Amino acid sequence: MAEGINWRTTTASQNLSPQEITPQAASELFASCDRNAGRYSPLGLFYLKEGAQYIGIDNSSGNAWTEEFSDLAACLMWLREGACPPFGG
């Protein structure tokens, strides 16, 4: 079940397992950009389902890298290992 993000998480090491989040939580993450440093928070690995696709968000470094996938397994593999091609790839 998708949940909101634990906004008290401040380090990636506290949040290395991919967490399912809601579209609202993803919007909050993208709105959190520190305009001076260009970083997003909280740090961690996140994914959500939108329609027939999965969106992976790798924010382990604060850069919020985002990719689309056609299945959950590929999305989780990319988040954990960076080893899968994105949606349609």
C-alpha positions in Angstrom: 0.0 0.0 0.0 1.4 3.4 -1.0 2.1 5.7 1.9 3.3 9.3 2.3 7.0 9.9 2.8 8.6 10.1 6.2 9.7 13.7 5.9 11.8 13.4 9.1 14.2 11.1 7.2 17.4 13.1 6.6 19.9 10.7 5.3 19.9 8.2 2.5 21.3 5.4 4.8 18.0 5.5 6.7 16.0 5.0 3.6 17.9 2.7 1.2 15.0 0.3 0.5 12.6 1.5 -2.2 9.4 2.8 -0.7 6.0 3.0 -2.5 4.6 6.5 -2.3 1.5 8.3 -3.4 1.3 10.7 -6.3 0.7 13.4 -3.7 3.9 12.5 -1.8 5.8 12.5 -5.1 4.5 16.0 -5.8 5.7 17.1 -2.4 9.1 15.6 -3.0 9.5 17.5 -6.3 8.2 20.7 -4.7 10.8 20.4 -1.9 13.7 21.6 -4.1 16.1 23.9 -2.3 16.5 26.5 -5.0 20.0 27.5 -3.7 21.5 24.0 -3.7 19.2 22.4 -6.2 18.5 19.4 -3.9 15.3 17.6 -3.0 14.3 16.0 0.2 13.8 13.5 1.8 16.7 11.4 0.5 15.9 7.9 -0.5 14.5 5.6 -3.1 10.8 5.8 -4.1 8.3 4.5 -6.6 4.7 5.0 -7.5 2.2 3.6 -9.9 0.6 5.9 -12.5 -1.8 4.3 -14.8 -0.1 1.2 -16.4 3.4 2.4 -15.6 5.7 2.7 -12.6 7.7 5.8 -11.8 11.0 5.3 -10.0 12.6 8.2 -8.1 16.2 7.8 -7.0 16.7 10.7 -4.6 19.6 9.0 -2.7 21.8 12.0 -3.6 19.2 14.7 -3.5 19.0 14.9 -7.4 15.6 13.1 -7.8 16.6 11.1 -10.9 13.3 9.8 -12.3 12.5 7.0 -14.8 9.4 5.3 -16.1 9.0 1.6 -16.3 6.3 -0.8 -17.7 6.6 -3.2 -14.7 7.4 -3.0 -11.0 10.3 -5.5 -11.2 12.3 -3.4 -13.6 11.6 -0.3 -11.6 12.8 -1.9 -8.4 15.9 -3.3 -10.1 16.7 0.2 -11.4 16.2 1.7 -7.9 18.4 -0.9 -6.2 21.1 -1.4 -8.8 20.6 1.1 -11.7 20.7 -1.9 -14.0 17.4 -1.8 -16.0 16.5 0.2 -19.1 13.6 2.7 -18.6 10.1 2.3 -20.0 10.2 1.4 -23.7 13.9 0.8 -23.6 
